[in-house]
Amino acid sequence: MSSQPAAQISSGTDEPVEEIYYRKGDIDFCFLLNRRHHNLRVFDYRVGNYQQKRDFFDRIARAEGLRKVFTVVEKQDSKSWRSVGFSREGAIPGYFRTADAYIMSRVYTEDGEPIQGGAPKMGAPLALPGKEGKDKDLKSVPKPRGLTVDFIRDPVLLQDIVRGVGQDALYAPFRRGVFNPDLAIHAKTGKKEYWVGAETDSSFGHAKVDMLTPPVKDIELPVLEYCVKALLDELHKQETASVFALCAADWTLSNQVYSELGFKVTARLTDHITRADEFVGAQLWHRRLANVAAPKLSSLLG
């Protein structure tokens, strides 16, 4: 691809994600090329030239065998991306602090051809026994007996943890610059260890939460719920206004944790992650931590 020298965060082929900058004429953007999940996350710094950008991404998708290209933009820009074949798959309320973000996606076939008519819709969401959208009091979550909890901020340790457990957790970085959480909880009960992390963005006042050791048994739900709750409490102290999480749509237990903690599904993302040899849809869960009025979901998903 023709560009000015690329600034890449990864080193060699051992890392699944590369951060690449591209400038040419009136086009200026960077993107995260995620070979593990076969997708491209675009950060676009200039409006306009949408068809030229789309053609550029189509070429990368064919060359790299990608299934998906997506970007996160404000409402007025989402209409321009839709006009060149991208689909709106939902939103992240308050992502830009004072404005919602819309997730615009382009999905491809195995042959690298864009799917005509936009991204296919996912099936019906899981029916969960939790309290989605009820704004459950985070302070009411009890701490399981025998559980020890520590906050971890050491970037080297956090990078090592993601390398160790990130693939099984289907972890995918969402921000530029650092490909792991900058804050995490390390919990332990007996010989079992749990990790829950957050990618924070103080400029926009939001954070992405990840259960790096997702629950696999019902008995683990109280532990993970407490760990996520404790992380949200800490993020609230740091004046984080809202949080979101991406979760495989068919991971019932993980989705249940977010539902129990009052998160709401604001986006459903087709073929967004890769598990073994299959492409899997993801649900985006969102919760406000600060006392800010939330927009209506109908306006976000429409």
C-alpha positions as CSV (number, residue, x, y, z in Angstrom):
1,M,0.0,0.0,0.0
2,S,1.3,3.5,-0.8
3,S,1.7,5.7,2.2
4,Q,4.1,7.8,4.2
5,P,6.3,5.7,6.6
6,A,4.1,3.6,8.8
7,A,4.3,4.0,12.6
8,Q,3.8,0.5,13.9
9,I,3.3,-0.4,17.6
10,S,3.8,-4.1,17.2
11,S,7.2,-5.8,16.8
12,G,7.4,-8.5,14.2
13,T,4.8,-11.1,13.4
14,D,4.4,-12.3,17.0
15,E,1.9,-9.5,17.8
16,P,-1.6,-9.9,16.3
17,V,-2.3,-6.2,16.0
18,E,-0.5,-3.5,14.1
19,E,-1.1,0.3,14.3
20,I,-0.5,1.9,10.9
21,Y,-0.7,5.6,9.8
22,Y,-1.6,6.6,6.3
23,R,-1.5,10.1,4.8
24,K,-1.9,11.0,1.1
25,G,-3.4,14.2,-0.2
26,D,-6.5,15.0,1.8
27,I,-6.7,11.6,3.4
28,D,-5.3,11.2,6.9
29,F,-6.1,8.3,9.1
30,C,-4.6,5.4,11.1
31,F,-5.9,1.9,11.6
32,L,-5.5,-1.1,13.8
33,L,-4.9,-4.2,11.7
34,N,-6.1,-7.1,13.8
35,R,-5.0,-10.4,12.1
36,R,-6.2,-12.5,15.0
37,H,-9.8,-11.3,14.6
38,H,-9.5,-10.6,10.8
39,N,-10.7,-7.0,11.1
40,L,-9.6,-3.4,10.7
41,R,-10.4,-0.6,13.2
42,V,-10.2,2.8,11.5
43,F,-9.5,6.2,13.1
44,D,-10.4,8.8,10.5
45,Y,-9.0,12.3,11.1
46,R,-10.6,14.2,8.1
47,V,-14.1,14.2,6.7
48,G,-14.6,13.7,3.0
49,N,-13.2,11.4,0.3
50,Y,-15.4,8.5,1.6
51,Q,-15.4,6.5,-1.7
52,Q,-11.7,6.7,-2.0
53,K,-11.2,5.6,1.6
54,R,-13.7,2.7,1.1
55,D,-11.8,1.5,-2.0
56,F,-8.6,1.7,0.0
57,F,-10.1,-0.5,2.8
58,D,-11.5,-2.9,0.3
59,R,-8.0,-3.5,-1.1
60,I,-6.6,-4.1,2.3
61,A,-9.4,-6.5,3.1
62,R,-8.7,-8.6,0.0
63,A,-4.9,-8.5,0.6
64,E,-5.1,-9.4,4.3
65,G,-8.1,-11.8,4.2
66,L,-10.2,-9.6,6.5
67,R,-13.8,-10.2,7.3
68,K,-14.6,-6.7,8.6
69,V,-13.6,-3.0,8.5
70,F,-15.2,-0.7,11.0
71,T,-15.0,2.8,12.3
72,V,-16.5,4.8,15.2
73,V,-17.8,8.2,14.2
74,E,-20.2,11.0,15.2
75,K,-23.8,11.0,13.9
76,Q,-23.3,13.5,11.0
77,D,-20.3,11.5,9.7
78,S,-22.2,8.1,9.9
79,K,-24.5,9.2,7.1
80,S,-21.5,9.7,4.7
81,W,-20.1,6.3,5.5
82,R,-23.5,4.7,4.9
83,S,-23.6,6.4,1.5
84,V,-20.5,4.3,0.4
85,G,-21.7,0.9,1.6
86,F,-21.0,0.9,5.4
87,S,-23.7,-0.3,7.8
88,R,-24.6,1.2,11.2
89,E,-24.5,-1.6,13.7
90,G,-25.3,0.4,16.8
91,A,-23.8,3.0,19.0
92,I,-21.7,3.8,22.1
93,P,-23.5,6.5,24.0
94,G,-21.4,9.3,25.3
95,Y,-18.2,7.9,23.7
96,F,-17.0,11.4,22.7
97,R,-18.1,12.7,26.2
98,T,-20.7,15.0,24.8
99,A,-21.6,13.1,21.7
100,D,-22.6,9.5,20.9
101,A,-20.4,7.3,18.6
102,Y,-21.9,5.2,15.8
103,I,-20.2,2.0,14.7
104,M,-20.1,1.9,10.9
105,S,-19.0,-1.5,9.4
106,R,-18.3,-3.2,6.1
107,V,-18.4,-7.0,6.1
108,Y,-16.7,-9.2,3.4
109,T,-17.1,-12.7,2.1
110,E,-14.4,-15.4,2.2
111,D,-13.3,-14.2,-1.2
112,G,-12.8,-10.6,0.1
113,E,-15.8,-9.2,-1.7
114,P,-18.0,-6.7,0.2
115,I,-21.4,-8.2,1.1
116,Q,-24.0,-6.3,-0.9
117,G,-26.8,-4.7,1.0
118,G,-24.7,-4.1,4.1
119,A,-23.7,-6.2,7.1
120,P,-26.1,-9.2,7.7
121,K,-28.2,-8.8,10.8
122,M,-27.4,-11.0,13.7
123,G,-30.0,-13.4,15.2
124,A,-32.2,-12.6,18.2
125,P,-30.2,-11.7,21.4
126,L,-30.0,-14.1,24.2
127,A,-32.7,-14.1,26.9
128,L,-30.9,-13.4,30.2
129,P,-32.2,-13.6,33.7
130,G,-30.3,-10.4,34.7
131,K,-31.5,-6.9,35.1
132,E,-30.4,-5.2,31.9
133,G,-31.0,-1.5,32.0
134,K,-32.3,-1.4,35.6
135,D,-29.3,0.6,36.9
136,K,-28.6,-1.9,39.6
137,D,-26.8,-0.4,42.6
138,L,-23.2,-1.4,42.2
139,K,-22.6,-1.1,45.9
140,S,-25.1,-3.9,46.5
141,V,-22.9,-6.7,45.0
142,P,-21.5,-8.8,47.9
143,K,-17.9,-9.9,48.0
144,P,-17.6,-13.7,47.8
145,R,-16.0,-15.3,50.9
146,G,-12.3,-15.9,50.6
147,L,-11.8,-13.7,47.5
148,T,-8.7,-11.4,47.5
149,V,-8.6,-8.4,45.1
150,D,-5.7,-6.3,44.0
151,F,-5.6,-3.4,41.5
152,I,-2.8,-3.7,38.9
153,R,-1.4,-0.8,37.0
154,D,2.0,-2.1,36.0
155,P,2.0,-1.9,32.2
156,V,4.6,-4.7,31.7
157,L,2.6,-7.0,33.9
158,L,-0.7,-6.1,32.1
159,Q,0.9,-6.7,28.7
160,D,2.1,-10.1,29.9
161,I,-1.4,-11.0,31.2
162,V,-3.0,-10.1,27.9
163,R,-0.5,-12.3,26.1
164,G,-1.2,-15.1,28.4
165,V,-5.0,-15.1,28.5
166,G,-6.1,-12.6,25.9
167,Q,-6.6,-15.1,23.1
168,D,-9.0,-17.4,25.1
169,A,-10.9,-14.3,26.3
170,L,-11.2,-13.1,22.6
171,Y,-9.6,-9.8,23.7
172,A,-9.2,-7.1,21.0
173,P,-7.8,-3.6,21.7
174,F,-10.1,-0.7,20.8
175,R,-7.8,2.3,21.3
176,R,-4.6,3.4,19.7
177,G,-1.1,3.3,21.2
178,V,-1.3,0.5,23.8
179,F,-2.7,-2.9,23.1
180,N,-3.7,-3.9,26.6
181,P,-5.7,-2.5,29.6
182,D,-4.0,0.2,31.7
183,L,-5.9,-0.8,34.8
184,A,-6.9,-4.3,36.0
185,I,-8.2,-6.3,38.9
186,H,-6.4,-9.4,39.9
187,A,-8.6,-11.6,42.1
188,K,-7.9,-14.9,43.7
189,T,-9.9,-17.6,45.5
190,G,-8.1,-20.7,46.4
191,K,-5.9,-21.6,43.4
192,K,-8.2,-19.9,40.9
193,E,-7.2,-16.5,39.5
194,Y,-9.4,-14.0,37.7
195,W,-8.5,-10.9,35.7
196,V,-10.7,-8.0,34.7
197,G,-9.2,-5.0,32.8
198,A,-10.1,-1.6,31.5
199,E,-8.7,0.5,28.6
200,T,-9.3,4.1,29.9
201,D,-9.5,7.3,27.9
202,S,-9.4,10.3,30.2
203,S,-9.8,12.8,27.4
204,F,-13.3,11.5,26.5
205,G,-14.1,10.1,29.9
206,H,-14.9,6.5,28.9
207,A,-13.4,3.1,29.3
208,K,-13.7,-0.3,27.7
209,V,-14.0,-3.2,30.2
210,D,-12.9,-6.8,29.5
211,M,-13.2,-10.0,31.5
212,L,-9.8,-11.4,30.6
213,T,-10.8,-14.7,32.4
214,P,-14.5,-15.0,31.5
215,P,-16.8,-17.2,33.5
216,V,-17.2,-20.8,32.3
217,K,-19.3,-22.1,35.1
218,D,-22.3,-20.7,37.0
219,I,-20.4,-20.9,40.3
220,E,-18.0,-18.2,38.9
221,L,-20.7,-15.6,38.2
222,P,-20.6,-14.0,41.7
223,V,-16.8,-13.6,41.5
224,L,-16.8,-12.0,38.1
225,E,-19.7,-9.8,38.9
226,Y,-17.9,-8.6,42.0
227,C,-14.7,-8.0,40.1
228,V,-16.4,-6.0,37.4
229,K,-18.3,-4.0,40.0
230,A,-15.1,-3.2,41.9
231,L,-13.5,-2.1,38.6
232,L,-16.4,0.2,37.8
233,D,-16.2,1.7,41.3
234,E,-12.6,2.5,40.7
235,L,-13.3,4.0,37.3
236,H,-16.0,6.1,38.8
237,K,-13.5,7.5,41.3
238,Q,-11.3,8.5,38.2
239,E,-14.3,10.5,36.9
240,T,-15.0,8.0,34.1
241,A,-18.5,8.9,32.8
242,S,-19.3,5.7,30.9
243,V,-18.1,2.2,30.2
244,F,-18.6,-0.3,27.5
245,A,-17.7,-3.9,26.8
246,L,-17.6,-6.2,23.8
247,C,-18.7,-9.8,24.4
248,A,-19.3,-12.8,22.1
249,A,-23.0,-12.9,21.5
250,D,-23.3,-16.6,22.5
251,W,-21.3,-16.4,25.7
252,T,-24.3,-16.6,28.0
253,L,-22.5,-16.3,31.3
254,S,-20.3,-13.3,30.3
255,N,-23.4,-11.5,28.9
256,Q,-25.2,-12.3,32.1
257,V,-22.6,-10.5,34.2
258,Y,-23.0,-7.3,32.3
259,S,-26.8,-7.6,32.4
260,E,-26.8,-8.1,36.1
261,L,-24.7,-4.9,36.6
262,G,-27.2,-2.8,34.7
263,F,-25.4,-2.6,31.3
264,K,-27.5,-2.2,28.2
265,V,-26.9,-3.6,24.7
266,T,-26.5,-0.7,22.3
267,A,-24.8,-2.4,19.4
268,R,-24.8,-5.9,17.8
269,L,-21.8,-6.5,15.6
270,T,-21.8,-9.1,12.9
271,D,-18.7,-11.3,12.5
272,H,-16.8,-9.1,14.8
273,I,-14.4,-11.6,16.4
274,T,-12.8,-14.9,15.5
275,R,-13.0,-18.0,17.7
276,A,-11.1,-21.0,16.6
277,D,-12.1,-21.2,12.9
278,E,-15.4,-19.4,13.0
279,F,-16.5,-15.8,12.8
280,V,-18.6,-14.7,15.8
281,G,-21.0,-11.8,16.4
282,A,-20.5,-9.6,19.4
283,Q,-22.8,-7.6,21.6
284,L,-21.7,-4.2,22.8
285,W,-22.8,-3.5,26.4
286,H,-22.9,0.1,27.8
287,R,-23.4,1.6,31.2
288,R,-23.2,5.2,32.4
289,L,-21.3,5.8,35.6
290,A,-21.8,9.5,36.0
291,N,-25.3,11.0,36.5
292,V,-25.9,12.0,32.9
293,A,-29.1,11.6,31.1
294,A,-28.9,8.7,28.6
295,P,-30.3,9.0,25.0
296,K,-33.1,6.7,24.0
297,L,-32.0,3.3,22.6
298,S,-34.4,3.6,19.7
299,S,-32.4,6.5,18.3
300,L,-29.1,4.7,18.6
301,L,-30.1,1.3,17.1
302,G,-32.4,2.7,14.3
